[in-house]
Each structure stands twice: as C-alpha cells, then as structure tokens.
C-alpha cells in the first residue's frame, strides 16, 4: 500500500484544469449546463489545501458532448506550458466523452513521470448528494502520490489507465470500468492501494505532440448494412474504424460489395482498422473465414484488446504525424500507456 505523509502531500503543487461537465453544472432554463468556475469547484473541497498547494485554471466550460479534438490539444498545451511548475495535474471533465479525452491525452503527452488525472461526476458538486466531492478529493490525493504517473482516470474510488476507461453506466456512480486491463489502484478513505507495480513505468523521453487528424470515421456494422457507406465515407475521411461483430469479420451477403469497398479504401491509401462491437476480450480476425481472408489480402489493422475510444484517439494522433502505411502500422501496434497488449 502506498501512503504519503502529510508533509510530502502539502509540498506538492497541483494544477487543476476545469473544462466544464456535470461536476460544474447548475440549472438553467434549458436544463443542466456548466456554470461553476474552477475556483467555485475547489471551494466545495474545504480540506483540499491540506492535501497540496492547488492552482486552478478555467480552460473552457463545456458540456463534454461538445468536446472536440481541438479541446484535447488545448488541454495538452496547458499541461505543456505549466509542466515544470507543478508536480501533477487534475482535469475536471464531463463524463460522456471523458474516455476519449483520457485516451487522447495519453497520446499527446507521452512518457510523463508526473500524474495527469481526469475526473468528473455523475451529479453536480453543489448538490447535497453527489459523487463529485469524493471524486475530486480522490483525484487530488492521487495526483499527490509519489507512485502516481501517466494519464489516468480517477472515478468512484478506482484508478483506470487513460487508454482503458469506458463509461458503461449513464446514471450510477460507478460509471467507468477498466476494459481488458486491471485497475491501476483503488482509493479508500485516505489510502491508495496499488494493484500494479512500476515495471511498466516508461523510461522514454517526455514528449508532447501538437497535431491531430480529425478525419477519422467510425462505422458500426448491423445486419444488412449497406457497403455503399464505405464509399461515401472514403470521400470524407483519411481513416476508418469498423466495429464488426464478435471477434471480427466483414459480411459477404450475396455479393462482394464489402470486399470491393475495402479494396477502394486501400487503393486510395487510406487506413482501415477492424474492431469489435463487443466490449470485453477484444477481436481476433484470424478465427473465421469472414475475417481471416480479407485481413490477409488487404493487410488490415486490428484493434485487438484496445477500447474503441483509444483506437479512435490513437488513429487521429497517428494520422496527425504520418501518412506512411508502414509507420502507421508500427505506431498503431506500439504500446502506449498500456493501450494494447495483444497484437499481431
């Protein structure tokens, strides 16, 4: 069990970045909307200054439904600008797209020895009954921990690798799960109990990235899906992620429509990644003929045990760095912040 002394905690300097979300919401005529400032959020945690020295920044005030890649870049830039001034960072964020932002920051800020924590709440912080105060307190506590590093979600007493989080419940306090990977730690009262040791701690150089390619599309297959959607999307995107059935494959139906569409994508030099609609255990296209043959012929990339959120953010990051097919393949299968374990 990792336990900081009060003295070591109080010496830590933490930057809290507020972006809006339910945690900061108040009532308006149109419904809940982010209204509270970063200072107002912190005022609801009266014991926060006993944990550490906290500076707050209001990056923006958004319902996370409106979060876009430009906001990911803005958050990463704030962290970069203040990186050497603070010991850790806590980002208050809406829950609906939190997993995407956590994954994106894992790619935009790599090999950080300092903790970057993303948190939020299912209920606004100024409500009498809310999870917000606990989540924010836990996040500040984790950001002060000497063993903490990298990009992680802290929510409902769980610490989740930034590339492994997924929101699985819309209302309950235990909204987030770690997919295909153990929880990093749990937080109970004043104690942080780590489940993983530090053997995976990166020894590479700290790197910040400043470009993302937003032209990544997602197509979720359903029975009788029209392959013409691929052709339509080829005109608008540089990469596509296909959420297939089960362990992965493409339907043939009565013709070769999907085959021809994939051939069209690859002729255009665009990236196709196969994933699965099933949350747990990942894809494996080599199992069935509907997956094995088409993957082999076109050299399709496969998400395996990655979350959808991580696959989307990673492909946007990769295509922002390169268009070379072999480099895209290398980067996609490179493990970053524990995002992929099972790969070809």
C-alpha angles and dihedrals in degrees: 000000000000115000125174121210118241090247094054091047094050091051091058118101114212129188113210113202116197120203103167123252132142092306088068098037129128132178121276133169089266096047135267114350133165108272108145121095125226090258091051091050091053092047088068089063101063093174094052094101089058088063099049147319107287131198119185132210127186103217094175139317110242141151097240089236084076095050113124136179090265087064091051088055091048092053091047090050092053090052091049093049092051100029097113094042097062140046095218145355133230119195119197108210142162115265100229096074099016093112091056092050093046090051093045093051088051088063099036094050110038131181095010114169088195123079119255107190127191118197142157140153145248091226129040115264095239094059118106092235111039143135092217099090093051093046093049093045091048091049093052090047092051092046087057094052116110091218095051119102141144130033115317141161116232113197136145092356094307130114112211128186108252092242095048104053124111130173105233101165127052099201112014122095091236089066099144132064133185107240121217091341136077123256111266092223145328127234119218118177105308096342131094113203113196119209095186129054125222100261091110093050108130120248094185125111119279109259133187121196125204107188134073130174108222093190095100119123134197125212120189111201121226127177109285093017112172113244088208087080088072091057092047091051093046088069092056109033139056093205138019135199115208116205102208132182124277115329090351144277144132125254121244099192109170099329146018098269096127092043091052092047093052089048088053092052093049093047087056089054093242126145123252121189122187118214137163132249089219111098100213136051098015137235133306113180093183092076102073133037091238088065107026099058098046093044092051095046097048101027092235119190117239129210094212108175097354121118117246090243092055093046091052095047093043094051091048089051094046095048088050089060104037147001095198109118097218092048090048089053093047094050094044092056094042109107111239121179091345093300100141131022104161114060142147 
